[in-house]
């Protein structure tokens, strides 16, 4: 089993940057694909980015491509989401999630077995 804890959220002005962290428990963290999602109240959870087990492959939502970077440090059991050039529409609760099985894609939240509690990101205009 994997437990995930997000941190790094906060309030930032448009154009600013934040780095989110997702710290995982468990010795087998490197066997999981990790994704970041975001969700506004009353809306569906939206895929943001995901990173492969080794860190060699990454996917991004079109809305964040070129602005966000996902990375991982398996020695530290941590995945990061560097968010630059933030926009007010990036305001959401951000969640990290871990997927243990192999799929052709990891966009759907249904592919993920474990979730963190979320961290709020607010971008002011």
DOZATOR-423847 format. One record per residue: x, y, z of N, C-alpha, C in turn; residue in one letter. Coordinates in steps of 0.02 Angstrom, whole numbers, plus 50000, padded with zeros to 5 digits. Atoms other than C-alpha are relative to their C-alpha. Example, Ala and Ser with C-alpha at 12.3 -4.5 7.8 and 13.67 -1.06 7.14 Angstrom:
2
500454994150000506154977550390500455006050000A/499584994149997506844994750357499615005550037S/
# end
This chain:
125
500424994150000500005000050000500445006250000X/499634993750006500545017849964499595005650030X/500324993949975500125033650060500345006049970X/499754994250035500315050149972499815006450038X/500124993749966500485067450049500265005749956X/499804994350040500485083249944500185006050044X/499834993849967501265099749995500225005049948X/499744994950044501805116049918499485004749970X/500514995650026500145123849874500005006850035X/500044993449970499725141849913499705005149954X/500274994450038499245158849847500585003449962X/499484996950041500245166349704499675004649949X/500274995650052500005180449580500094996949932X/499955002350069499715177049397500715001449973X/499324999650025501365173949310500524997150047X/499545002749950502145166849467500094992549994X/499845007150001502765149449508499884996850068X/500055004149940502455135749635500294993249983X/499795006950008503215118649660499624995650050X/500365004849958502095104949726500434993750009X/499665006349985502805089449809499494994850020X/500425005849982502025072349829500464994950032X/499575004649964502885062049963499634993550012X/500325006649995502525043449966500334995750053X/499735005149955502715030050096500054993549962X/499965006650032503185012350052500644999149961X/499365001550032504715003849982499954999049926X/500095001750071503945000349812499765005949959X/500244994050034503615018249760500215000149927X/499754999850068504665016249603499634995449952X/500405004450043503455003049539499335003049980X/500634996650014502045015649524500105005849950X/500084993950039501615027949388499665005150045X/500294994749958501205044549472499725005549956X/500334994750037500005057449408499805005850045X/500294994249966499435074849457499335001549967X/500664998150023497615079649442499805006450037X/500274994249965496635095149488499254999949995X/500735000149997494845098049535499755006350034X/500364994549969493755113049567499354997450029X/500615002249967492235111849677499444999149949X/500565001350044490795103949583500194997849930X/499775002150067491865098949434500364993350004X/499665006450003492645082849377500755001050010X/499294999849991494435078749421500344999949931X/499694998950065495565084149277500734997850001X/499305002250007497195076049221500455006049987X/499514994750010498705087549232500644997249969X/499365002850023500265076849209500094993250031X/499825006349970500965059649239500734998449981X/499315001950012502695052049250500074992550008X/499905007349999503275034349218500404997850061X/499675002849941504045022949347500735002250006X/499294998149998505825027249299500115007549994X/499944992850011505465045449262500185001749928X/499774998750068505945043449080499465002249952X/500564998350044504215046649008499515004450038X/500464995249968503025061049044499455001849950X/500554997450041501335066648980499695006050036X/500304994149972500465083249004499335001549966X/500614997350030498745090548977500205005949956X/499854994450046498735103048834499995006750037X/500084993649965498215116748955500615001950041X/499414998449958499855115449053500664998849964X/499395001750037501085109748920500425006349989X/499544994450007502605121048916500055004450062X/499994996049938502205128549087500144995750062X/499915004549943502195113549206500504994649982X/499525005550009503545100449230499934995150058X/500055005249949503325084049322500674996350003X/499385003649991504835075049394499944995650062X/500025004349941505215061749522500704998350023X/499385002249970506595056549640499824993650039X/500205006349968506335038149681500394998650064X/499615000949939507725038449811499675003650059X/500354996249948506685051249907499264998650002X/500715001750003505005043449864499575006249990X/500344993650010504435060349799499925001649926X/500144997450067503635067149642499855007450006X/500074992749998503645085649601499595002449940X/500334996650056502585097049494500215007350003X/499784993150005503465113149448499515003749955X/500514996350036502165125749394500245007249989X/499774993350018502745141449303499465003649960X/500474995950039501815155649218499284998550019X/500675001949976500295152049325499475005149979X/500574996050022498605158449269499444999250051X/500565000749954497025161749370499604993549988X/500375006250014496225146849282500354993750024X/499665005749968497525135549364499784999150072X/500245000549931496665138649530499574993850008X/500345006349989496105121749596500314996750062X/499665004649953496455108349725500384995049958X/499575004550038497895097949660500124993650040X/499925006649969498025079349696500544996149964X/499585004950032499385066849665499704993050010X/500295006749999498955048749631500504995049972X/499545005350021499855032249605499624994349967X/500305005550037499435018649479500484994249998X/499575005849996500095001049502500004995749938X/500065004350059499494992549344500275003449938X/499764997650063500084994349166499415001549954X/500524997950047498965004049046500335003449940X/499754996450059499145011948875500025007550013X/499984993049980498755028848952499775000650072X/500154998949929498515036249125499625006450010X/500374993849996497345050749091499404999550047X/500615000849960495815043749178500174999050073X/499895001149929495745045049368499874992850021X/500165007049983495055027249367500604995449998X/499415004250006496785020649326500435000050064X/499584998849942497485026249494499714996750063X/500225003649941497405016049653500025004250064X/499894996349938498015028449783500015007549986X/500074992750007497685046949810500235003550063X/499864995749944498335060649920499395004050020X/500564996249974497245072750016499895006549963X/500074994050040497545087249898500325006150032X/499724993749977498355104349911499715005649957X/500334994550035497535120849865500515004549966X/499614995150038498305131749730499525005549979X/500414994350017497585149149710500435005149963X/499624995250041498185160949572499575006249994X/500384993850003497625178949587500195004049938X/499884996150062497455190449437500265006950016X/
# end
